[in-house]
Amino acid sequence: MPEQGTFLIAGLGNPGPEYARTRHNAGFMVIDALAQIHRIELQRRKFDVVYGRGEIRDREVILAKPQAFMNRSGPPLQQLANFFKVQTEAMVVVHDDIDLAFTRLKIKEKGGDGGHKGIRSIIGAFGGGDFVRVRLGIGRSGDGRNVVDHVLSTFSKDETAVMKEFLQRSCDAIVTILEVGSKEAMNRFNQQLSNQMEE
């Protein structure tokens, strides 16, 4: 990631109260938590993106939640990044991932979409995948639900009990990316599970 300039931290999700606490909105949840911790108000709106501007550890950041549905996240984010002259390499995208166990967090520097439609939309809009991803494990359904039903379901009571710690660790990972770069953040966070899930 670049040493200076504005960083765009974007969480993916679906707009509307009916989706607010679903697994697919884990990216939105992290942005909300990050905004609260660092006192950044998410009250501005431009190009169908709700966003806020502020500083995290002396880094100028834009926290963003695109309000197009998940599979159309790319164009609004591209317009916002272009408006604020944010390089693709200075962007971190936070999103849910069914291929990771619940509370598993994995940072990835670049690559393909991994089957995630939101990431696919962003790669298409930006013309490449040279941005950092913070993948949030939401696990797969254990009761036979299909993928769509699973990602649009809410977290169970037991899962909700550990969400606060999971969100905090996700925020810590993003701060680490900003402070020391994605490679060091990968070393620190990619193998960790929630302490409460390991017990």
DRENPA-3360 file (N, C-alpha, C; in nm, 2 decimals, always signed):
BEGIN
1 = MPEQGTFL = +0.08/-0.12/+0.00/+0.00/+0.00/+0.00/+0.09/+0.12/+0.00 ~ +0.04/+0.23/-0.05/+0.11/+0.36/-0.06/+0.15/+0.41/+0.08 ~ +0.25/+0.49/+0.09/+0.30/+0.54/+0.22/+0.21/+0.66/+0.27 ~ +0.15/+0.73/+0.18/+0.07/+0.85/+0.21/-0.05/+0.86/+0.12 ~ -0.13/+0.97/+0.14/-0.25/+0.99/+0.06/-0.37/+0.94/+0.14 ~ -0.48/+0.94/+0.07/-0.61/+0.90/+0.13/-0.63/+0.75/+0.10 ~ -0.68/+0.69/+0.21/-0.71/+0.54/+0.20/-0.86/+0.53/+0.20 ~ -0.91/+0.44/+0.11/-1.06/+0.41/+0.11/-1.08/+0.27/+0.17;
9 = IAGLGNPG = -1.16/+0.27/+0.28/-1.19/+0.15/+0.34/-1.34/+0.12/+0.32 ~ -1.37/+0.02/+0.24/-1.51/+0.00/+0.20/-1.56/-0.14/+0.25 ~ -1.67/-0.14/+0.31/-1.74/-0.26/+0.36/-1.85/-0.29/+0.26 ~ -1.87/-0.42/+0.23/-1.98/-0.46/+0.14/-2.10/-0.51/+0.22 ~ -2.21/-0.49/+0.16/-2.34/-0.54/+0.22/-2.45/-0.50/+0.13 ~ -2.57/-0.52/+0.18/-2.70/-0.48/+0.11/-2.77/-0.37/+0.19 ~ -2.82/-0.27/+0.12/-2.89/-0.17/+0.19/-3.03/-0.21/+0.24 ~ -3.07/-0.14/+0.35/-3.21/-0.16/+0.40/-3.21/-0.24/+0.53;
17 = PEYARTRH = -3.30/-0.20/+0.62/-3.31/-0.26/+0.75/-3.33/-0.42/+0.75 ~ -3.39/-0.47/+0.64/-3.42/-0.61/+0.64/-3.29/-0.69/+0.62 ~ -3.18/-0.63/+0.58/-3.05/-0.70/+0.56/-2.95/-0.66/+0.67 ~ -2.99/-0.57/+0.76/-2.89/-0.51/+0.85/-2.81/-0.61/+0.93 ~ -2.87/-0.72/+0.98/-2.80/-0.81/+1.07/-2.77/-0.94/+1.00 ~ -2.77/-0.95/+0.87/-2.75/-1.07/+0.80/-2.60/-1.09/+0.78 ~ -2.56/-1.22/+0.76/-2.42/-1.26/+0.74/-2.36/-1.18/+0.62 ~ -2.44/-1.16/+0.52/-2.39/-1.09/+0.40/-2.35/-0.95/+0.43;
25 = NAGFMVID = -2.39/-0.89/+0.54/-2.36/-0.75/+0.57/-2.25/-0.74/+0.67 ~ -2.17/-0.85/+0.69/-2.06/-0.84/+0.78/-1.96/-0.73/+0.75 ~ -1.94/-0.70/+0.62/-1.86/-0.58/+0.58/-1.91/-0.45/+0.63 ~ -2.04/-0.43/+0.62/-2.10/-0.31/+0.68/-2.08/-0.30/+0.83 ~ -2.10/-0.41/+0.90/-2.08/-0.42/+1.04/-1.94/-0.37/+1.09 ~ -1.84/-0.42/+1.01/-1.70/-0.38/+1.04/-1.68/-0.23/+1.02 ~ -1.74/-0.17/+0.91/-1.72/-0.03/+0.89/-1.79/+0.05/+1.00 ~ -1.91/+0.01/+1.04/-1.98/+0.07/+1.15/-1.90/+0.07/+1.28;
33 = ALAQIHRI = -1.84/-0.04/+1.31/-1.76/-0.06/+1.43/-1.64/+0.03/+1.42 ~ -1.57/+0.03/+1.30/-1.45/+0.12/+1.28/-1.48/+0.26/+1.30 ~ -1.60/+0.30/+1.24/-1.64/+0.44/+1.25/-1.67/+0.48/+1.40 ~ -1.73/+0.39/+1.47/-1.76/+0.42/+1.61/-1.63/+0.43/+1.69 ~ -1.54/+0.34/+1.68/-1.41/+0.34/+1.75/-1.33/+0.47/+1.73 ~ -1.33/+0.51/+1.60/-1.24/+0.62/+1.56/-1.32/+0.75/+1.54 ~ -1.45/+0.75/+1.58/-1.53/+0.87/+1.58/-1.54/+0.94/+1.45 ~ -1.57/+0.86/+1.35/-1.59/+0.91/+1.21/-1.74/+0.89/+1.18;
41 = ELQRRKFD = -1.81/+1.00/+1.15/-1.95/+1.00/+1.12/-1.98/+0.96/+0.98 ~ -2.06/+0.85/+0.97/-2.10/+0.80/+0.84/-2.23/+0.87/+0.79 ~ -2.22/+1.00/+0.76/-2.34/+1.08/+0.73/-2.34/+1.14/+0.60 ~ -2.24/+1.13/+0.52/-2.23/+1.19/+0.39/-2.28/+1.09/+0.29 ~ -2.32/+1.14/+0.17/-2.36/+1.05/+0.07/-2.33/+1.11/-0.07 ~ -2.27/+1.02/-0.15/-2.23/+1.07/-0.29/-2.22/+0.94/-0.37 ~ -2.26/+0.95/-0.50/-2.25/+0.83/-0.59/-2.31/+0.70/-0.53 ~ -2.42/+0.72/-0.46/-2.49/+0.60/-0.40/-2.39/+0.53/-0.30;
49 = VVYGRGEI = -2.31/+0.61/-0.23/-2.23/+0.55/-0.12/-2.25/+0.64/+0.00 ~ -2.28/+0.57/+0.11/-2.27/+0.64/+0.24/-2.13/+0.63/+0.29 ~ -2.07/+0.75/+0.33/-1.93/+0.75/+0.37/-1.90/+0.85/+0.48 ~ -1.79/+0.85/+0.54/-1.74/+0.94/+0.63/-1.59/+0.96/+0.61 ~ -1.54/+1.08/+0.64/-1.40/+1.11/+0.63/-1.34/+1.14/+0.77 ~ -1.22/+1.09/+0.79/-1.15/+1.12/+0.92/-1.01/+1.07/+0.92 ~ -0.96/+1.04/+1.03/-0.82/+0.99/+1.05/-0.82/+0.87/+1.14 ~ -0.73/+0.78/+1.10/-0.71/+0.66/+1.18/-0.56/+0.65/+1.19;
57 = RDREVILA = -0.50/+0.67/+1.31/-0.36/+0.66/+1.34/-0.28/+0.75/+1.24 ~ -0.33/+0.87/+1.23/-0.27/+0.98/+1.14/-0.28/+0.95/+0.99 ~ -0.36/+0.85/+0.95/-0.38/+0.82/+0.81/-0.52/+0.88/+0.78 ~ -0.52/+0.96/+0.67/-0.65/+1.01/+0.62/-0.73/+0.90/+0.55 ~ -0.85/+0.88/+0.60/-0.93/+0.77/+0.55/-1.07/+0.81/+0.51 ~ -1.13/+0.74/+0.42/-1.27/+0.74/+0.39/-1.33/+0.61/+0.42 ~ -1.43/+0.60/+0.51/-1.50/+0.48/+0.53/-1.62/+0.48/+0.45 ~ -1.65/+0.37/+0.38/-1.76/+0.37/+0.28/-1.84/+0.25/+0.28;
65 = KPQAFMNR = -1.97/+0.27/+0.26/-2.07/+0.16/+0.25/-2.15/+0.18/+0.12 ~ -2.12/+0.11/+0.01/-2.20/+0.13/-0.11/-2.34/+0.09/-0.09 ~ -2.44/+0.17/-0.14/-2.58/+0.15/-0.12/-2.65/+0.08/-0.24 ~ -2.57/+0.05/-0.34/-2.62/-0.04/-0.45/-2.62/-0.18/-0.39 ~ -2.70/-0.27/-0.44/-2.69/-0.41/-0.38/-2.56/-0.47/-0.41 ~ -2.53/-0.57/-0.33/-2.39/-0.63/-0.33/-2.33/-0.65/-0.47 ~ -2.41/-0.71/-0.56/-2.35/-0.74/-0.69/-2.33/-0.62/-0.78 ~ -2.37/-0.50/-0.73/-2.35/-0.38/-0.81/-2.26/-0.28/-0.72;
73 = SGPPLQQL = -2.18/-0.33/-0.64/-2.10/-0.24/-0.55/-1.99/-0.17/-0.62 ~ -1.94/-0.22/-0.73/-1.82/-0.16/-0.80/-1.84/-0.02/-0.85 ~ -1.94/+0.00/-0.94/-1.94/+0.14/-1.00/-1.95/+0.25/-0.90 ~ -2.04/+0.24/-0.79/-2.04/+0.35/-0.69/-1.90/+0.37/-0.63 ~ -1.83/+0.26/-0.59/-1.70/+0.28/-0.53/-1.60/+0.34/-0.62 ~ -1.61/+0.30/-0.75/-1.51/+0.35/-0.85/-1.53/+0.50/-0.86 ~ -1.66/+0.54/-0.87/-1.69/+0.69/-0.88/-1.64/+0.76/-0.76 ~ -1.66/+0.71/-0.64/-1.61/+0.77/-0.52/-1.46/+0.78/-0.51;
81 = ANFFKVQT = -1.39/+0.67/-0.55/-1.25/+0.67/-0.55/-1.19/+0.77/-0.65 ~ -1.25/+0.77/-0.77/-1.21/+0.87/-0.87/-1.23/+1.01/-0.82 ~ -1.34/+1.04/-0.76/-1.37/+1.18/-0.71/-1.26/+1.22/-0.61 ~ -1.23/+1.13/-0.52/-1.13/+1.17/-0.41/-0.99/+1.13/-0.45 ~ -0.97/+1.09/-0.57/-0.83/+1.06/-0.63/-0.76/+0.96/-0.54 ~ -0.83/+0.85/-0.51/-0.78/+0.74/-0.43/-0.73/+0.63/-0.53 ~ -0.60/+0.59/-0.51/-0.54/+0.49/-0.59/-0.61/+0.35/-0.55 ~ -0.62/+0.27/-0.65/-0.67/+0.13/-0.63/-0.59/+0.06/-0.52;
89 = EAMVVVHD = -0.46/+0.08/-0.52/-0.37/+0.02/-0.42/-0.39/+0.07/-0.28 ~ -0.46/+0.18/-0.27/-0.49/+0.24/-0.14/-0.63/+0.21/-0.09 ~ -0.69/+0.10/-0.14/-0.82/+0.07/-0.11/-0.82/-0.07/-0.04 ~ -0.90/-0.08/+0.07/-0.92/-0.20/+0.14/-1.07/-0.23/+0.14 ~ -1.11/-0.35/+0.09/-1.25/-0.39/+0.08/-1.27/-0.50/+0.18 ~ -1.37/-0.48/+0.27/-1.41/-0.58/+0.37/-1.54/-0.65/+0.34 ~ -1.53/-0.78/+0.33/-1.65/-0.86/+0.29/-1.66/-0.99/+0.35 ~ -1.78/-1.05/+0.35/-1.81/-1.18/+0.40/-1.75/-1.29/+0.31;
97 = DIDLAFTR = -1.72/-1.41/+0.37/-1.67/-1.52/+0.29/-1.72/-1.65/+0.35 ~ -1.79/-1.72/+0.27/-1.85/-1.85/+0.32/-1.74/-1.96/+0.32 ~ -1.63/-1.94/+0.25/-1.53/-2.04/+0.25/-1.44/-2.04/+0.37 ~ -1.46/-1.94/+0.46/-1.38/-1.93/+0.58/-1.47/-1.97/+0.70 ~ -1.42/-2.04/+0.79/-1.50/-2.07/+0.91/-1.54/-1.94/+0.99 ~ -1.65/-1.95/+1.05/-1.70/-1.84/+1.13/-1.59/-1.79/+1.23 ~ -1.56/-1.66/+1.23/-1.46/-1.58/+1.30/-1.32/-1.60/+1.24 ~ -1.30/-1.68/+1.14/-1.18/-1.67/+1.07/-1.16/-1.55/+0.99;
105 = LKIKEKGG = -1.05/-1.48/+1.00/-1.03/-1.36/+0.93/-0.90/-1.38/+0.84 ~ -0.91/-1.34/+0.71/-0.80/-1.36/+0.62/-0.78/-1.23/+0.54 ~ -0.66/-1.18/+0.54/-0.62/-1.06/+0.46/-0.56/-1.11/+0.33 ~ -0.60/-1.05/+0.22/-0.54/-1.09/+0.09/-0.51/-0.96/+0.01 ~ -0.39/-0.96/-0.05/-0.35/-0.84/-0.11/-0.41/-0.81/-0.25 ~ -0.43/-0.91/-0.33/-0.49/-0.89/-0.46/-0.54/-1.02/-0.51 ~ -0.59/-1.03/-0.64/-0.63/-1.15/-0.69/-0.77/-1.15/-0.76 ~ -0.83/-1.26/-0.77/-0.96/-1.27/-0.84/-1.08/-1.25/-0.74;
113 = DGGHKGIR = -1.20/-1.29/-0.78/-1.31/-1.26/-0.70/-1.35/-1.37/-0.60 ~ -1.29/-1.49/-0.63/-1.32/-1.60/-0.54/-1.47/-1.64/-0.53 ~ -1.54/-1.61/-0.64/-1.68/-1.64/-0.64/-1.77/-1.54/-0.57 ~ -1.71/-1.43/-0.52/-1.79/-1.33/-0.45/-1.84/-1.22/-0.54 ~ -1.97/-1.20/-0.56/-2.02/-1.11/-0.66/-1.99/-0.97/-0.63 ~ -1.98/-0.93/-0.51/-1.94/-0.79/-0.48/-1.80/-0.76/-0.52 ~ -1.71/-0.85/-0.49/-1.57/-0.84/-0.54/-1.56/-0.84/-0.69 ~ -1.64/-0.93/-0.75/-1.64/-0.93/-0.90/-1.68/-0.80/-0.96;
121 = SIIGAFGG = -1.78/-0.74/-0.90/-1.83/-0.61/-0.95/-1.72/-0.50/-0.93 ~ -1.65/-0.50/-0.82/-1.54/-0.41/-0.80/-1.43/-0.43/-0.90 ~ -1.39/-0.55/-0.92/-1.28/-0.58/-1.01/-1.32/-0.53/-1.15 ~ -1.45/-0.55/-1.19/-1.50/-0.51/-1.32/-1.49/-0.36/-1.33 ~ -1.54/-0.29/-1.22/-1.54/-0.14/-1.23/-1.41/-0.07/-1.23 ~ -1.31/-0.13/-1.15/-1.18/-0.07/-1.14/-1.08/-0.13/-1.25 ~ -1.12/-0.23/-1.32/-1.04/-0.28/-1.43/-0.93/-0.37/-1.37 ~ -0.94/-0.42/-1.25/-0.84/-0.51/-1.20/-0.86/-0.53/-1.05;
129 = GDFVRVRL = -0.78/-0.62/-0.99/-0.80/-0.66/-0.85/-0.69/-0.62/-0.76 ~ -0.62/-0.51/-0.79/-0.51/-0.47/-0.71/-0.55/-0.39/-0.59 ~ -0.63/-0.45/-0.50/-0.67/-0.38/-0.38/-0.67/-0.49/-0.27 ~ -0.65/-0.44/-0.15/-0.65/-0.54/-0.03/-0.79/-0.58/+0.01 ~ -0.80/-0.70/+0.04/-0.93/-0.75/+0.09/-0.92/-0.80/+0.23 ~ -1.01/-0.78/+0.31/-1.02/-0.84/+0.45/-1.15/-0.93/+0.44 ~ -1.12/-1.06/+0.44/-1.23/-1.16/+0.42/-1.27/-1.20/+0.56 ~ -1.40/-1.19/+0.58/-1.46/-1.22/+0.71/-1.53/-1.36/+0.71;
137 = GIGRSGDG = -1.49/-1.46/+0.78/-1.55/-1.59/+0.77/-1.69/-1.59/+0.83 ~ -1.78/-1.63/+0.75/-1.92/-1.65/+0.80/-1.96/-1.80/+0.80 ~ -1.87/-1.89/+0.75/-1.90/-2.03/+0.75/-2.00/-2.07/+0.65 ~ -2.02/-2.20/+0.64/-2.13/-2.25/+0.55/-2.24/-2.30/+0.64 ~ -2.36/-2.32/+0.57/-2.47/-2.37/+0.65/-2.45/-2.51/+0.69 ~ -2.49/-2.54/+0.81/-2.48/-2.67/+0.86/-2.61/-2.75/+0.86 ~ -2.72/-2.68/+0.81/-2.85/-2.74/+0.82/-2.91/-2.76/+0.68 ~ -2.83/-2.76/+0.58/-2.88/-2.79/+0.44/-2.93/-2.67/+0.36;
145 = RNVVDHVL = -2.92/-2.55/+0.42/-2.97/-2.43/+0.35/-2.88/-2.40/+0.23 ~ -2.94/-2.35/+0.12/-2.85/-2.32/+0.01/-2.77/-2.19/+0.04 ~ -2.67/-2.16/-0.05/-2.58/-2.04/-0.02/-2.66/-1.91/+0.00 ~ -2.75/-1.88/-0.09/-2.82/-1.76/-0.08/-2.90/-1.75/+0.05 ~ -2.97/-1.85/+0.09/-3.05/-1.85/+0.22/-2.95/-1.83/+0.33 ~ -2.83/-1.90/+0.33/-2.74/-1.89/+0.44/-2.68/-1.75/+0.45 ~ -2.64/-1.69/+0.34/-2.57/-1.56/+0.36/-2.67/-1.45/+0.39 ~ -2.80/-1.47/+0.36/-2.90/-1.37/+0.40/-2.97/-1.40/+0.53;
153 = STFSKDET = -2.92/-1.50/+0.60/-2.97/-1.54/+0.73/-2.90/-1.45/+0.84 ~ -2.96/-1.44/+0.96/-2.90/-1.37/+1.07/-2.81/-1.47/+1.15 ~ -2.72/-1.41/+1.22/-2.63/-1.49/+1.31/-2.71/-1.56/+1.42 ~ -2.67/-1.68/+1.46/-2.73/-1.75/+1.57/-2.70/-1.68/+1.70 ~ -2.77/-1.72/+1.80/-2.75/-1.67/+1.94/-2.60/-1.69/+1.98 ~ -2.55/-1.81/+1.96/-2.41/-1.83/+2.00/-2.31/-1.75/+1.91 ~ -2.34/-1.74/+1.78/-2.25/-1.66/+1.70/-2.26/-1.51/+1.74 ~ -2.38/-1.46/+1.77/-2.39/-1.32/+1.81/-2.31/-1.29/+1.93;
161 = AVMKEFLQ = -2.30/-1.39/+2.02/-2.23/-1.37/+2.14/-2.08/-1.34/+2.12 ~ -2.02/-1.38/+2.01/-1.88/-1.36/+1.98/-1.86/-1.26/+1.87 ~ -1.96/-1.20/+1.82/-1.95/-1.10/+1.71/-1.87/-0.98/+1.75 ~ -1.89/-0.93/+1.88/-1.83/-0.81/+1.92/-1.67/-0.83/+1.91 ~ -1.63/-0.94/+1.96/-1.48/-0.97/+1.96/-1.43/-0.98/+1.81 ~ -1.51/-1.05/+1.73/-1.48/-1.07/+1.59/-1.47/-0.93/+1.52 ~ -1.56/-0.85/+1.54/-1.56/-0.71/+1.48/-1.44/-0.63/+1.53 ~ -1.41/-0.64/+1.66/-1.30/-0.57/+1.71/-1.17/-0.62/+1.64;
169 = RSCDAIVT = -1.15/-0.75/+1.63/-1.03/-0.80/+1.57/-1.02/-0.76/+1.42 ~ -1.14/-0.76/+1.36/-1.14/-0.71/+1.22/-1.09/-0.57/+1.20 ~ -1.14/-0.48/+1.30/-1.10/-0.34/+1.30/-0.95/-0.33/+1.33 ~ -0.90/-0.41/+1.42/-0.76/-0.41/+1.45/-0.68/-0.45/+1.33 ~ -0.73/-0.54/+1.25/-0.66/-0.58/+1.13/-0.65/-0.47/+1.03 ~ -0.75/-0.39/+1.02/-0.75/-0.28/+0.92/-0.66/-0.17/+0.97 ~ -0.66/-0.14/+1.10/-0.56/-0.05/+1.15/-0.42/-0.09/+1.13 ~ -0.39/-0.22/+1.15/-0.26/-0.27/+1.12/-0.22/-0.26/+0.98;
177 = ILEVGSKE = -0.31/-0.28/+0.89/-0.28/-0.26/+0.74/-0.24/-0.12/+0.72 ~ -0.31/-0.02/+0.78/-0.28/+0.12/+0.76/-0.15/+0.16/+0.82 ~ -0.12/+0.09/+0.93/+0.00/+0.13/+1.01/+0.13/+0.07/+0.95 ~ +0.13/-0.06/+0.92/+0.25/-0.13/+0.89/+0.24/-0.21/+0.75 ~ +0.12/-0.20/+0.69/+0.11/-0.27/+0.56/+0.04/-0.40/+0.57 ~ +0.00/-0.45/+0.45/-0.08/-0.57/+0.44/+0.00/-0.69/+0.47 ~ +0.12/-0.70/+0.43/+0.20/-0.82/+0.46/+0.22/-0.85/+0.60 ~ +0.25/-0.75/+0.68/+0.27/-0.77/+0.83/+0.13/-0.80/+0.89;
185 = AMNRFNQQ = +0.03/-0.73/+0.84/-0.11/-0.76/+0.89/-0.15/-0.91/+0.86 ~ -0.11/-0.96/+0.75/-0.14/-1.10/+0.71/-0.07/-1.19/+0.81 ~ +0.06/-1.16/+0.84/+0.13/-1.24/+0.94/+0.07/-1.25/+1.08 ~ +0.01/-1.13/+1.12/-0.05/-1.12/+1.25/-0.19/-1.18/+1.26 ~ -0.27/-1.17/+1.15/-0.41/-1.20/+1.17/-0.46/-1.33/+1.09 ~ -0.39/-1.37/+0.99/-0.45/-1.47/+0.90/-0.47/-1.61/+0.96 ~ -0.40/-1.64/+1.07/-0.41/-1.77/+1.13/-0.49/-1.77/+1.25 ~ -0.54/-1.66/+1.29/-0.61/-1.65/+1.42/-0.76/-1.68/+1.41;
193 = LSNQMEE = -0.81/-1.75/+1.50/-0.96/-1.76/+1.52/-0.99/-1.68/+1.65 ~ -1.12/-1.65/+1.67/-1.16/-1.59/+1.79/-1.12/-1.68/+1.91 ~ -1.07/-1.62/+2.01/-1.03/-1.70/+2.13/-1.15/-1.78/+2.19 ~ -1.27/-1.71/+2.18/-1.39/-1.78/+2.24/-1.43/-1.89/+2.15 ~ -1.40/-1.89/+2.02/-1.44/-2.00/+1.93/-1.35/-2.12/+1.95 ~ -1.22/-2.09/+1.99/-1.12/-2.20/+2.01/-1.14/-2.28/+2.13 ~ -1.21/-2.22/+2.23/-1.22/-2.29/+2.36/-1.32/-2.41/+2.35;
% end
